[in-house]
Amino acid sequence: MDICDRSIARERLRITLESPYTMQELMVVAGSREIMDDDVVFVGMRLPLLAFHLAKSTHAPHAIGIFENGILRDRPAGGIVFTMGDNPNIAGAIWTTSMIDIMSLLQKGRVSLGFIGGAEVDRFGNLNTTYIGGKKEGRVRLPGSGGGSDIASLSKRLVILMNHEKRRFLKEVSYVTSPGFGEGGDWRERHGLKGGGPCALITTKGILRFDPDTHEAVLSSIHPGVMVEDILQNTGWDLKVASDIRTTTPPTRMELRIIQRCDAHGFWTRGNRWLEPQRQEPFKDEAGNV
């Protein structure tokens, strides 16, 4: 990296650190708000790790979290967690078992909410994490399903988190790894999928929900500072906009404080802060308490 590149990187980092919150932090908050107090949550990786911790620490203290590597927790991890296999996520778990045991909870219909992401998504919430460009002429081979297809097929509700880019938001994905609503309508019922399908697609620009009849994605919320036109231009189909579209509620100071304690180095939410740590003043309430 030359001097110019380093200067640009530092400036981007300064802007990120000085902003009230990042879009990744807003996505974490939006994801946590989808978790209800009686949910059994298939947590997943990256931002959902933080969303589960935040929900447990605020409005959903009785939610249960399960992790694909064989962990079941009834309380937040006791330290910083980068992956589901880190020691703080294992210590204090109420069940550490096999992947088969955990996946069987999906098959038994015990999982009420699952989190998932992907490389591509289409207007019916189908996800591709296998081939970019399709199987026959695939330009890039991706890791594949892992547990993603099971989560998408069997969770009673599904929340998708993705960066909002036109190359990722396609009218039709080039390969269906994890099914959303297939071709729309009653596709899931006709194919015998027990889960309810996607209920929210949370992106770096807004939140899409799905029409109860057609099951096509509808823009229901835009993040602060984002214009509807920007979202439409970065979506690869004629995205419908809800008549009662609203602005996503920003994170509270308490929510941000919890996220920044869980992700103290900004590994998942603040980009290069892990590589170039800089001092950031702690949040204080109106009384001046940290």
MIDOTI-322824 format. One record per residue (C-alpha): x negated, y negated, z; residue in three letters; residue number from 1. Coordinates in nm, 4 decimals, padded with zeros to 6 digits. Layout:
[numi [X; Y; Z]; ala; NUM],
...
This chain:
[numi [00.0000; 00.0000; 00.0000]; met; 1],
[numi [-00.1547; -00.3361; -00.1026]; asp; 2],
[numi [-00.1407; -00.6653; 00.0899]; ile; 3],
[numi [00.1639; -00.7868; -00.1040]; cys; 4],
[numi [00.3585; -00.4677; -00.0353]; asp; 5],
[numi [00.2682; -00.4856; 00.3333]; arg; 6],
[numi [00.3878; -00.8464; 00.3536]; ser; 7],
[numi [00.7203; -00.7561; 00.1907]; ile; 8],
[numi [00.7618; -00.4591; 00.4251]; ala; 9],
[numi [00.6921; -00.6750; 00.7325]; arg; 10],
[numi [00.9400; -00.9406; 00.6168]; glu; 11],
[numi [01.2112; -00.6798; 00.5611]; arg; 12],
[numi [01.1381; -00.5376; 00.9044]; leu; 13],
[numi [01.1545; -00.8852; 01.0654]; arg; 14],
[numi [01.4937; -00.9534; 00.9049]; ile; 15],
[numi [01.6228; -00.6135; 01.0183]; thr; 16],
[numi [01.5077; -00.6579; 01.3765]; leu; 17],
[numi [01.6466; -01.0104; 01.4043]; glu; 18],
[numi [01.9924; -00.9186; 01.2731]; ser; 19],
[numi [02.2651; -00.8426; 01.5297]; pro; 20],
[numi [02.2942; -00.4871; 01.3974]; tyr; 21],
[numi [02.2070; -00.2786; 01.0940]; thr; 22],
[numi [02.4550; -00.1076; 00.8641]; met; 23],
[numi [02.3292; 00.2249; 00.9985]; gln; 24],
[numi [02.4205; 00.1152; 01.3511]; glu; 25],
[numi [02.7628; 00.0097; 01.2255]; leu; 26],
[numi [02.8032; 00.3523; 01.0625]; met; 27],
[numi [02.7140; 00.5194; 01.3924]; val; 28],
[numi [02.9775; 00.3140; 01.5715]; val; 29],
[numi [03.2410; 00.3802; 01.3050]; ala; 30],
[numi [03.1624; 00.7516; 01.3218]; gly; 31],
[numi [03.1868; 00.7583; 01.6995]; ser; 32],
[numi [03.5289; 00.5947; 01.6845]; arg; 33],
[numi [03.6548; 00.8922; 01.4835]; glu; 34],
[numi [03.5793; 01.1197; 01.7814]; ile; 35],
[numi [03.8699; 01.1734; 02.0203]; met; 36],
[numi [03.8413; 01.2726; 02.3835]; asp; 37],
[numi [03.9674; 01.6282; 02.3272]; asp; 38],
[numi [03.7632; 01.6968; 02.0122]; asp; 39],
[numi [03.5295; 01.9884; 01.9564]; val; 40],
[numi [03.2763; 01.8241; 01.7253]; val; 41],
[numi [03.0413; 01.9942; 01.4817]; phe; 42],
[numi [02.7798; 01.7243; 01.5153]; val; 43],
[numi [02.5300; 01.7690; 01.2339]; gly; 44],
[numi [02.2069; 01.5726; 01.1850]; met; 45],
[numi [02.0838; 01.2129; 01.1664]; arg; 46],
[numi [02.3467; 00.9462; 01.2394]; leu; 47],
[numi [02.6090; 01.1917; 01.3763]; pro; 48],
[numi [02.3655; 01.2792; 01.6580]; leu; 49],
[numi [02.3884; 00.9174; 01.7704]; leu; 50],
[numi [02.7630; 00.8918; 01.7042]; ala; 51],
[numi [02.8345; 01.1880; 01.9321]; phe; 52],
[numi [02.6143; 01.0469; 02.2092]; his; 53],
[numi [02.7861; 00.7083; 02.1791]; leu; 54],
[numi [03.1368; 00.8577; 02.1910]; ala; 55],
[numi [03.0479; 01.0717; 02.4941]; lys; 56],
[numi [02.9095; 00.7638; 02.6697]; ser; 57],
[numi [03.2158; 00.5494; 02.6023]; thr; 58],
[numi [03.5662; 00.6547; 02.5006]; his; 59],
[numi [03.5379; 01.0344; 02.4618]; ala; 60],
[numi [03.3683; 01.1745; 02.7753]; pro; 61],
[numi [03.5461; 01.5110; 02.7443]; his; 62],
[numi [03.4521; 01.5798; 02.3811]; ala; 63],
[numi [03.2423; 01.8920; 02.3201]; ile; 64],
[numi [02.9525; 01.8936; 02.0746]; gly; 65],
[numi [02.8309; 02.2011; 01.8880]; ile; 66],
[numi [02.5165; 02.2229; 01.6782]; phe; 67],
[numi [02.4329; 02.4575; 01.3936]; glu; 68],
[numi [02.1175; 02.5904; 01.5603]; asn; 69],
[numi [02.3215; 02.7492; 01.8392]; gly; 70],
[numi [02.3767; 02.4743; 02.0972]; ile; 71],
[numi [02.6981; 02.3682; 02.2711]; leu; 72],
[numi [02.6963; 02.0579; 02.4923]; arg; 73],
[numi [02.9513; 01.8901; 02.7151]; asp; 74],
[numi [02.7360; 01.5860; 02.7898]; arg; 75],
[numi [02.4962; 01.3616; 02.5954]; pro; 76],
[numi [02.1362; 01.4673; 02.5539]; ala; 77],
[numi [01.9131; 01.3513; 02.8351]; gly; 78],
[numi [01.6533; 01.1844; 02.6155]; gly; 79],
[numi [01.5672; 01.0645; 02.2658]; ile; 80],
[numi [01.6718; 01.3185; 02.0024]; val; 81],
[numi [01.5387; 01.3117; 01.6459]; phe; 82],
[numi [01.6828; 01.6510; 01.5476]; thr; 83],
[numi [01.9329; 01.8946; 01.6957]; met; 84],
[numi [01.6454; 02.1253; 01.7956]; gly; 85],
[numi [01.4605; 01.8742; 02.0138]; asp; 86],
[numi [01.4125; 01.9642; 02.3802]; asn; 87],
[numi [01.6481; 01.6986; 02.5254]; pro; 88],
[numi [01.9314; 01.8484; 02.3171]; asn; 89],
[numi [01.8605; 02.1966; 02.4528]; ile; 90],
[numi [01.8036; 02.1103; 02.8182]; ala; 91],
[numi [02.1343; 02.0936; 03.0035]; gly; 92],
[numi [02.3367; 02.2600; 02.7269]; ala; 93],
[numi [02.6190; 02.4767; 02.8567]; ile; 94],
[numi [02.5537; 02.7382; 02.5869]; trp; 95],
[numi [02.2419; 02.8178; 02.3839]; thr; 96],
[numi [02.3190; 03.1022; 02.1489]; thr; 97],
[numi [02.2810; 03.2150; 01.7885]; ser; 98],
[numi [02.3810; 03.0355; 01.4722]; met; 99],
[numi [02.6314; 03.3141; 01.4015]; ile; 100],
[numi [02.8095; 03.2531; 01.7334]; asp; 101],
[numi [02.8334; 02.8802; 01.6635]; ile; 102],
[numi [02.9549; 02.9257; 01.3064]; met; 103],
[numi [03.2184; 03.1717; 01.4301]; ser; 104],
[numi [03.3811; 02.8833; 01.6178]; leu; 105],
[numi [03.4541; 02.7287; 01.2788]; leu; 106],
[numi [03.6008; 03.0533; 01.1496]; gln; 107],
[numi [03.8231; 03.0807; 01.4574]; lys; 108],
[numi [03.9617; 02.7308; 01.3969]; gly; 109],
[numi [03.8119; 02.5908; 01.7161]; arg; 110],
[numi [03.6351; 02.2909; 01.5550]; val; 111],
[numi [03.8573; 01.9848; 01.5332]; ser; 112],
[numi [03.6057; 01.7446; 01.3775]; leu; 113],
[numi [03.2973; 01.7932; 01.1619]; gly; 114],
[numi [03.0348; 01.5507; 01.0341]; phe; 115],
[numi [02.8606; 01.5945; 00.7004]; ile; 116],
[numi [02.6660; 01.4028; 00.4371]; gly; 117],
[numi [02.5560; 01.4595; 00.0796]; gly; 118],
[numi [02.3620; 01.3416; -00.2230]; ala; 119],
[numi [02.6787; 01.2857; -00.4304]; glu; 120],
[numi [03.0461; 01.2443; -00.3473]; val; 121],
[numi [03.3487; 01.2072; -00.5735]; asp; 122],
[numi [03.6928; 01.0505; -00.5490]; arg; 123],
[numi [03.8391; 01.3588; -00.3790]; phe; 124],
[numi [03.5649; 01.3870; -00.1190]; gly; 125],
[numi [03.3810; 01.6798; -00.2781]; asn; 126],
[numi [03.0100; 01.6795; -00.1921]; leu; 127],
[numi [02.7010; 01.7870; -00.3839]; asn; 128],
[numi [02.3819; 01.8825; -00.2017]; thr; 129],
[numi [02.2612; 02.1445; -00.4506]; thr; 130],
[numi [02.1973; 02.0286; -00.8099]; tyr; 131],
[numi [02.1719; 01.6775; -00.9494]; ile; 132],
[numi [02.2986; 01.7043; -01.3059]; gly; 133],
[numi [02.4752; 02.0382; -01.2592]; gly; 134],
[numi [02.3490; 02.3940; -01.2249]; lys; 135],
[numi [02.2616; 02.4603; -01.5902]; lys; 136],
[numi [02.0826; 02.1355; -01.6634]; glu; 137],
[numi [01.9972; 02.0286; -01.3113]; gly; 138],
[numi [01.7315; 01.7585; -01.2995]; arg; 139],
[numi [01.6743; 01.8019; -00.9264]; val; 140],
[numi [01.7225; 02.1052; -00.7011]; arg; 141],
[numi [01.8340; 02.0028; -00.3522]; leu; 142],
[numi [01.8372; 02.2099; -00.0295]; pro; 143],
[numi [02.1918; 02.3381; -00.0810]; gly; 144],
[numi [02.4733; 02.3922; 00.1647]; ser; 145],
[numi [02.3197; 02.5003; 00.4926]; gly; 146],
[numi [02.6307; 02.4945; 00.7087]; gly; 147],
[numi [02.7871; 02.2102; 00.5106]; gly; 148],
[numi [03.0327; 02.4194; 00.3099]; ser; 149],
[numi [03.1567; 02.5942; 00.6244]; asp; 150],
[numi [03.2068; 02.2626; 00.8039]; ile; 151],
[numi [03.3887; 02.1106; 00.5056]; ala; 152],
[numi [03.6079; 02.4175; 00.4555]; ser; 153],
[numi [03.7044; 02.4940; 00.8143]; leu; 154],
[numi [03.6950; 02.1789; 01.0311]; ser; 155],
[numi [04.0397; 02.0401; 01.1056]; lys; 156],
[numi [03.9075; 01.6926; 01.0222]; arg; 157],
[numi [03.5957; 01.5947; 00.8310]; leu; 158],
[numi [03.3974; 01.2707; 00.8428]; val; 159],
[numi [03.1448; 01.1999; 00.5661]; ile; 160],
[numi [02.8594; 00.9514; 00.6118]; leu; 161],
[numi [02.6666; 00.8300; 00.3047]; met; 162],
[numi [02.4760; 00.5407; 00.1541]; asn; 163],
[numi [02.7073; 00.3599; -00.0863]; his; 164],
[numi [02.5368; 00.3637; -00.4275]; glu; 165],
[numi [02.6904; 00.4028; -00.7732]; lys; 166],
[numi [02.4588; 00.6938; -00.8570]; arg; 167],
[numi [02.5952; 00.8787; -00.5523]; arg; 168],
[numi [02.9656; 00.7846; -00.5819]; phe; 169],
[numi [03.0841; 00.9650; -00.8942]; leu; 170],
[numi [03.4245; 01.0285; -01.0463]; lys; 171],
[numi [03.3308; 01.3964; -01.0434]; glu; 172],
[numi [03.0265; 01.5474; -00.8742]; val; 173],
[numi [02.7979; 01.7529; -01.0959]; ser; 174],
[numi [02.8170; 02.0462; -00.8543]; tyr; 175],
[numi [03.0534; 02.1151; -00.5632]; val; 176],
[numi [02.8555; 02.2356; -00.2638]; thr; 177],
[numi [03.1034; 02.1407; 00.0083]; ser; 178],
[numi [03.4697; 02.1013; -00.0918]; pro; 179],
[numi [03.6756; 01.7995; -00.0118]; gly; 180],
[numi [04.0176; 01.7957; -00.1763]; phe; 181],
[numi [03.8969; 01.9640; -00.4954]; gly; 182],
[numi [04.1103; 01.8310; -00.7798]; glu; 183],
[numi [04.3487; 01.6526; -00.5434]; gly; 184],
[numi [04.7052; 01.7279; -00.4393]; gly; 185],
[numi [04.7506; 02.0698; -00.2772]; asp; 186],
[numi [04.4182; 02.2069; -00.4029]; trp; 187],
[numi [04.2952; 02.3059; -00.0572]; arg; 188],
[numi [04.6137; 02.4945; 00.0274]; glu; 189],
[numi [04.6084; 02.6780; -00.3082]; arg; 190],
[numi [04.2523; 02.7895; -00.2426]; his; 191],
[numi [04.3169; 02.9022; 00.1133]; gly; 192],
[numi [04.0959; 02.6527; 00.2949]; leu; 193],
[numi [04.2028; 02.6335; 00.6578]; lys; 194],
[numi [04.0474; 02.2965; 00.7409]; gly; 195],
[numi [04.2255; 01.9688; 00.6882]; gly; 196],
[numi [03.9683; 01.8097; 00.4603]; gly; 197],
[numi [03.8047; 01.4659; 00.4768]; pro; 198],
[numi [03.9725; 01.2008; 00.6889]; cys; 199],
[numi [03.7082; 00.9298; 00.6462]; ala; 200],
[numi [03.4145; 00.8491; 00.4205]; leu; 201],
[numi [03.1960; 00.6026; 00.6115]; ile; 202],
[numi [02.9398; 00.4229; 00.3977]; thr; 203],
[numi [02.6895; 00.1412; 00.4213]; thr; 204],
[numi [02.9526; -00.0904; 00.2727]; lys; 205],
[numi [03.2908; 00.0186; 00.4076]; gly; 206],
[numi [03.5228; 00.3003; 00.5058]; ile; 207],
[numi [03.7279; 00.5039; 00.2590]; leu; 208],
[numi [04.0240; 00.7146; 00.3640]; arg; 209],
[numi [04.2318; 00.9585; 00.1608]; phe; 210],
[numi [04.5855; 00.9208; 00.0267]; asp; 211],
[numi [04.8138; 01.1712; 00.2051]; pro; 212],
[numi [04.9749; 01.2831; -00.1225]; asp; 213],
[numi [04.7103; 01.2589; -00.3960]; thr; 214],
[numi [04.4155; 01.2952; -00.1543]; his; 215],
[numi [04.2193; 01.0448; -00.3608]; glu; 216],
[numi [03.9858; 00.8091; -00.1743]; ala; 217],
[numi [04.1186; 00.4618; -00.0944]; val; 218],
[numi [03.9100; 00.1723; 00.0344]; leu; 219],
[numi [04.0626; 00.0915; 00.3728]; ser; 220],
[numi [03.7950; -00.1178; 00.5428]; ser; 221],
[numi [03.4996; -00.3333; 00.4390]; ile; 222],
[numi [03.2030; -00.3992; 00.6633]; his; 223],
[numi [03.1369; -00.7578; 00.7754]; pro; 224],
[numi [02.9536; -00.9543; 00.5081]; gly; 225],
[numi [03.0443; -00.7111; 00.2277]; val; 226],
[numi [03.2734; -00.8112; -00.0586]; met; 227],
[numi [03.5322; -00.5788; -00.2131]; val; 228],
[numi [03.3843; -00.6537; -00.5558]; glu; 229],
[numi [03.0454; -00.5270; -00.4394]; asp; 230],
[numi [03.1986; -00.1965; -00.3317]; ile; 231],
[numi [03.3896; -00.1573; -00.6580]; leu; 232],
[numi [03.0761; -00.2269; -00.8612]; gln; 233],
[numi [02.8868; 00.0397; -00.6666]; asn; 234],
[numi [03.1516; 00.3090; -00.7084]; thr; 235],
[numi [03.1573; 00.5338; -01.0142]; gly; 236],
[numi [03.5343; 00.5470; -01.0513]; trp; 237],
[numi [03.8284; 00.3080; -01.0382]; asp; 238],
[numi [03.8467; 00.2946; -00.6593]; leu; 239],
[numi [04.1876; 00.2059; -00.5211]; lys; 240],
[numi [04.2063; -00.0611; -00.2512]; val; 241],
[numi [04.4525; -00.0387; 00.0385]; ala; 242],
[numi [04.7160; -00.3097; 00.0502]; ser; 243],
[numi [04.6356; -00.3631; 00.4190]; asp; 244],
[numi [04.2578; -00.3530; 00.3845]; ile; 245],
[numi [04.0776; -00.4835; 00.6907]; arg; 246],
[numi [03.7270; -00.5665; 00.8099]; thr; 247],
[numi [03.5430; -00.3027; 01.0094]; thr; 248],
[numi [03.5227; -00.3977; 01.3775]; thr; 249],
[numi [03.1566; -00.4809; 01.4536]; pro; 250],
[numi [02.9667; -00.2962; 01.7260]; pro; 251],
[numi [02.9972; -00.4309; 02.0777]; thr; 252],
[numi [02.6904; -00.5236; 02.2780]; arg; 253],
[numi [02.7394; -00.2155; 02.4945]; met; 254],
[numi [02.7625; 00.0116; 02.1886]; glu; 255],
[numi [02.4435; -00.1350; 02.0453]; leu; 256],
[numi [02.2642; -00.0979; 02.3751]; arg; 257],
[numi [02.3570; 00.2714; 02.3941]; ile; 258],
[numi [02.2498; 00.3335; 02.0325]; ile; 259],
[numi [01.9185; 00.1565; 02.0828]; gln; 260],
[numi [01.8475; 00.3583; 02.3947]; arg; 261],
[numi [01.9159; 00.6817; 02.2041]; cys; 262],
[numi [01.7201; 00.5688; 01.8984]; asp; 263],
[numi [01.4625; 00.3635; 02.0850]; ala; 264],
[numi [01.2155; 00.3598; 01.7948]; his; 265],
[numi [01.4814; 00.2826; 01.5332]; gly; 266],
[numi [01.3938; 00.6090; 01.3569]; phe; 267],
[numi [01.7474; 00.6607; 01.2210]; trp; 268],
[numi [01.8922; 00.3093; 01.2404]; thr; 269],
[numi [01.6172; 00.0516; 01.1890]; arg; 270],
[numi [01.3866; 00.1879; 00.9229]; gly; 271],
[numi [01.0162; 00.1161; 00.9656]; asn; 272],
[numi [01.0323; 00.0163; 01.3301]; arg; 273],
[numi [00.8879; 00.3609; 01.4108]; trp; 274],
[numi [00.5816; 00.2832; 01.1987]; leu; 275],
[numi [00.5387; -00.0769; 01.3086]; glu; 276],
[numi [00.6923; -00.1130; 01.6564]; pro; 277],
[numi [00.7725; -00.4676; 01.7545]; gln; 278],
[numi [00.9003; -00.6024; 02.0819]; arg; 279],
[numi [01.2742; -00.6621; 02.0941]; gln; 280],
[numi [01.4404; -00.8362; 02.3843]; glu; 281],
[numi [01.6946; -00.6188; 02.5699]; pro; 282],
[numi [02.0637; -00.6976; 02.5514]; phe; 283],
[numi [02.2074; -00.8842; 02.8460]; lys; 284],
[numi [02.5683; -00.9312; 02.9481]; asp; 285],
[numi [02.7288; -01.2622; 03.0320]; glu; 286],
[numi [02.5899; -01.2421; 03.3874]; ala; 287],
[numi [02.2382; -01.1892; 03.2578]; gly; 288],
[numi [02.2183; -00.8207; 03.3504]; asn; 289],
[numi [02.0130; -00.5966; 03.1247]; val; 290],
